[in-house]
Amino acid sequence: MHYQRSSTLFKEAKQFIPGGVNSPVRAFQSVGGTPIFVEKASGAYLYDVDGNILIDYIASWGPMILGHAYPPVIEAIKRRAEKGTSFGMPTELETTIASLALQMIPNMDKIRFVNSGTEACMSAVRLARGATKREKIIKFKGCYHGHSDAFLIQAGSGAVTFGSPSSPGVTQGTAKDTLLAGYNNLEEVTSLFEEYPDEIAAIIVEPVAGNMGCVLPKNGFLEGLRSLCDRYGSLLIFDEVMTGFRLAKGGAQELLNIRADIATYGKVIGGGLPVGAFAAKEEIMKHLAPEGPVYQAGTLSGNPLAMAAGLAMLQALNEDAALYSRLDQKTQRLEEGFHSVLKSLDLPYQINRMGSMISLHFTEKEVVDFETSALGNNNRFNSYFHGMLKEGIYLPPSAFESYFLNDALSFSDIDKTIEAFAEVVKKL
């Protein structure tokens, strides 16, 4: 495969766009080399500007759960676009998709649509603070909730301490209200509540983490967070931007049978268009403007194109009773194929999977949090990534990202991937 056109386009892009990309992971800095510029996509395949065809395992970082250019979604966008693309006024479509989404997800009474997962998580935290009249939140090292200031916080000098800004432009004042704990470490969370029993508005957590690879919650971890929130009068926010409508119709809440107070959504709910949402019970949502004092607004919120795409996507998911079973079977096939290859080689590895999210870590230690994820051999991963790319397989260009499978992938595609994997990893 050659990437001459992609290389030329990347050089041109860097003249006008910081780093040549509009989201950092696309720049391939983690793995090296030149990012791939896409011409089009269909089903399970990406078609780049150099004429290469790639089997896709990121699905636009999750939303293309049914495959690229899914016909009902494309047709819904076309029909809606002919009537206008934005009004800044209510449409019936917003109510229709809100009603369907609330039928699919458990425990929630009302939902508000926004424009991105970042905006959804930012708004959820503001709502939690307004509803509890408290200021501090707990987040977990390695969990990503978008680039809002409150989330760009790294661990301080101790395991249980105030955070500090991890990006210039984030103030110390913002950082002091964000407390850090280790994912899957209930003891650290308990210590934070004991230290600040009346100050913590909410815990925000990815119920299944996707930004340190796919990392699963240990038995009792999410249940423990629920119990602590109940005991101390705090709210539990599930960031389901990745897991919502992907792991099950009702997302991680349904699959893991854990009740969140507020849940955030994105990715799948927009059918590939920019959209996010947050949902909660009536007693929490009543604090949100215009009914309550917690302000949140957006000219493009409930944009008719995004609502049309999202409605077509949710209708397809809701009507296909076998979808999640198929996705699980396909991802299991990939996992078993990787295991069968790797167990015959002298390579340390861990594979984490839940549903159609999966990741491979080149490390001996079980990956349960950010620290254990960071133990992976990045040089080996980078060679693996580029080896698979040469074989026509597009994986996340970072060792710290989950793969997302889509239903358009055939078992033949997966078997081809396993065959390519066998050739690549034996050279590592």
N, C-alpha and C positions, 0 to 999 in steps of 0.2 A: 504494500500500500504506500501511496505517496500523499503528501499534504502540502504541496507547493502553493496551491491557491489559498489554503488556510493560513499558511505562513505569511503570505503577502497581505492578506486581509488583516491579520493580527498586527503587523507593522503599521498599516494604515490606521487601524483603530487606536493604537497607542498615541497617535498624533492628536487625537481629539477627545479620547475617553481615558480617564485615569486608569493606568494599567492595562488599557485596551479592552476592559470588560466592565459590565455594569453590576456584577456580583463577584466578589473576590475568588471564590473557588473555581470559577470558570477559567482563570488565568493559568492553571496547571502549575502554579508555583510549588505546590506540595509534591508533585510527582515529576516535575521538569518536562521540558519539551514544549511543543506548540499546541495551543488549544484547537479543537476541531470546530470549524464553522459549519453549521447545518444549513442545507438547502431546503429540505423538507423531511417529513416523517410520515409513516403510514403503518398502522398496526404495531408490530413489535420491532420495526426497523427504522433506523436513521439513515438519511441519504445526505452525505456531506458535499461541500462545494467542489471537491476533487473527484467526485464520482464513486467514492467508496460507500459500501453498504454495511452498516453495523447493526448487530443485534443489541438492543437497548436494555440495560438493567438499571437505569435510574428513573425512567418514566417521568421526566421533567421534575425529578426529586419528589415523585409520589402521585401527582394528580392524574396521570394518564393510566388509571387503574384498568381501563378497558382497552387500552392501546391508543396510539396516536391517530388523530383525525377520525375519531369514532363517528360514523355517519349521522346518528341521531343528534349528537351534539353540534356537529358542523351545520346540519340543516336548521337546527333551532337558532343558531347564531345568524345564519343568512336571513331567515324569516324575520327575526327581530331587528336586524340592521336596516332592513328596508323601511322600518317604521320610525327610525331615529335612534341615535346611539346614546344620548344622555339628555335628561330633562331637568334634573335638580328638583323633581316633583315626584310624588308617590305614583306607583303603578300597581295594578292588581297582581302582577307577577310576583312581587315581593311577598305578598301575603300567601300566595300559592306555595312558593318554595319554603317559606317559614313553616307553614302548616305541615308539609311533608317531612321536613327535617326534624321537627319536634315529634312526629309520629315514629321516626326511626331511632332517635336517640333517647335513652332513658333519663328519668329524673328531672327533666327540665320543663318549664312552663312557657318561657318566652325566649326569643332569639333576636339578636340584632346583627345585621350584616355590615361589614366594613370592607376594606380594600386589600388587606394582606394579613398574613399570620402575625407579623410584627404588631400591626395595629390592633388586632384582636387581643393579643396578650397584654399589650400596654393598657388597653381599655379595661380588661378584666381586673388587672391590678388596681387601677384607679377606682373601679367600682367596689372592689373588696375594701379598699381603704375608706371609701365614702360610707359604705354600709356598716363597717365596724368602728369607725372613728379612731382607727389606729394607723400607724405609719410604716412600721417595719414589715418586710416580707422575708421569707426564707426561700432561697433557690439552691439548686444543686450544681456542684462543680461538674462541668461536662454537658449539662443540659443547655440547650440553646432555645431562647424564646424570642428571637428577633433582635434587632439592633437598637431597641429603645435603651435610653441611658441606664435605667434601673437594672437591666439585664447584662450589661457589659461590665461585669464585676468579677474580679479574680479573688482567689483566697488570700487572706492576709497572712500574718506571721505564724498564727497558730491554727490548729485544725478547727477549732470552734471560736470564731472571732468575727469582727467586722470585716467586710470585704474592702478592696481598694479598686480604683478604676483600672480596667484593662485596656482602655483606649483613650488617647488624648481627646479632650472635649467633654469627657464625663467628669463632673465635679466631685470633690470629696464629700460635699453635702449630700449628693445623691447616693453615693456609695455607702454612707453611714447607715442608711435605712435598708440596705440589702444585706442579709445575713447568709453566710455560706455553710453548707454541709456537704458531706460526701454522699453520692447516690448509693442507695442500699444501706446506709449507715443510720439506723434508727437511734442509736445512742447519741450521736451528734445532734440530731434534731431535738431529742428530749432535753439535752443540756441547754440548747438555745431557748427552749420554752421555759426551763427552770430559771434561766438568767433574765429573761424578758417576759414574764408571765402575762402582763397586761398590755404589751406593746405590739404584738405580732398580728397584723391584719390577716395574713394569708400565707400558705405554702403554695408555690407554683412548681409543678413537676411534670415532666414527660412520663406518663405511666409506663411506656416502653420507650427508652431513649433511642434517638436515631442520629445523634451528632457526636458520638464517640464510637461510631459503629453502632450496630444494633445491640443494646444492652437491656436485658430483661430484669424486671423487679424480682428480688428474692421473695420467697414465701414469707408473708407477714409484713413486708415493708410498706406496701400501700395501705394495708389494713391498719398498721401502726400509725401512719400519717393521719388517717381518718379519725382514729381514736384520740390522738393528740389534739387535733383541731376541735373535736367535740369537747374535750376536757377543758381547753383554754379559751373557747369562744372564738376561734379563728376559722377562716374559710379555706377549703381545699380546692385549689384550681388545677384542673387537668389540662395541660397543653396537648390537645389532640389534633394539632395542625397536621401532624404526620399520620397519627393512628386513626383519626376520625374517619368513618366510612371506609377505611381500608382494612382494619383487622376484623371488623364485623359491621353490620349495618349501624349498630349503635356504638361502634368504636370500642376503645379499651374499657369503658364503663360496662358495656354489655359483656365483653369477652372475659373480663377479670372479675366482674360482679362487685365493683367498688363504686360507691356513690360519691361523686364530686359535687361541690356547691356551685362552682362555675366551670364551664368547659369552653375551650377555644377551638376553632376549626379554621381550615384553609384548604390548600391543595385540592383534594378530590371535590370538595363542595362547589368549586367554580368550574369544573369540567375543563380546566386548563387555562381559564381566564383569571385575571387578578381579583381575588376575593378572599375575605376572611369572615369569621363570625364568632360571637360569643353568646352563650346561653346560660340561663340560671333559673331558679325558682322565682315565682312572683314576688315573694317577700324581699328578695335581693334586687331583682330588676326594677322594682318600684322606685329605687333610689336614682335611677337613670333619667336624665333629661329626655323629653320635656316633662315627665311626670314628677321627677325628683331633682335634687340639686347637683348630682354628679354629671358633669358636662362631657359630652362626646358627640362629634358631628363629622360630616364628610360630604362634600358636594357629590362625589361619585359613589357614595355608599348606596348599595342596592341598584347599581348600574344595570340597565335592562339587558345589555349583552351578557354580562356575567350571570345575571339571574336566569336568563334563558338557557345558557350553557349548563349552569348548575342544576336547574330543574330537570333537564334532559338526562344529566348524569345520575342524579338521585333516583329518578324514575326507573332507569335501567337497573341500578343496583337493587332497588326495592322489589322489582318484579322478577329478578333472577335468583331463585331459591338455591341454586347449586353453585353460584359464583364463588363464594368464599371457600367452599370445599375444593373447587377446581384450583383456585389460587394456592391453597394450602398444599394440594397434591403436587403441583408444579414446583413449588419452592422446596418441598420435601425431596423431590426427585433431584433437584440441584444439590441440596445439602448431602444427600446420600452419595451422589456422584463425586462430590469433592472429598468426602470422607474416604471413599473407596480408593481414590488416587493417593491421597496424602498418607494414609496409614501404612502404605508400602514404602514410603520415603522417610529419610532421616531429617524431617523438618518439624520443628515445634509449631503447633497451630491450635487455634480455638475457633470453632464456628458457633455463632449465636444466631438463633432464629426464633421468630414468632410470626405465624401466619406468612404473609408475603413479604416480610422484612427479614433480611439476613445479612450477616457480615462475616468476613474471614479475617482473623488476626494471627499474625505470625509471632506467637508467643507461647510459652509453656504454661503460664499461669492463667487460671480462669478469669475471664474479663467480666467484671461486675461493676466497675465504676471508671472514672476518668483516669485514675492512677494506673490501674491494671491495663486499661486500653493503651495508655501511653508507653507501656513496656514493649509493644509490638515493634518488630524490626522494620522500620520505615524504608530502608534501602531495599530490602527484599520485596516489600509491597510495591515500591516504585517499579522495580524490574518486572514484577508480576503484572502490574497495570499495563505497562507498555508492551509486554509480551502478548497479553490478551488483545490489546488494541490491534496489533499486527495480524492477529487471527480473525479480526472482524468482530470483536466483542467489546462493547463500550460499558465500562464499569465506572463507579464514582471515582473521580480523580483525587481521592484522598483516602487515607487509611482510617479516617475518623467519620466516615459517612456510611449509612446503611444502603444496601441495594434495595430497590423497589421493583418487584416483578409485576408484570401486567398480564391480563387475561388473553391478550393476543399472542403471547408467546406459546408456541406449540411444544409438545414433548420432543419433537425433532430438533427444534431450536435449542432446547435445553441439553439434549444429547450431544449436539454439535458443540455446545459450550463446554461440556464435560470433556469431550475429546480434545478440544483446544487447551483446556486447563491441564490435562495430563501431559501434553507436549511442553507447555510453558513451565510448570512448576518443577519438572525434573531437571531443568536447566538452572534453577535458582541456587 
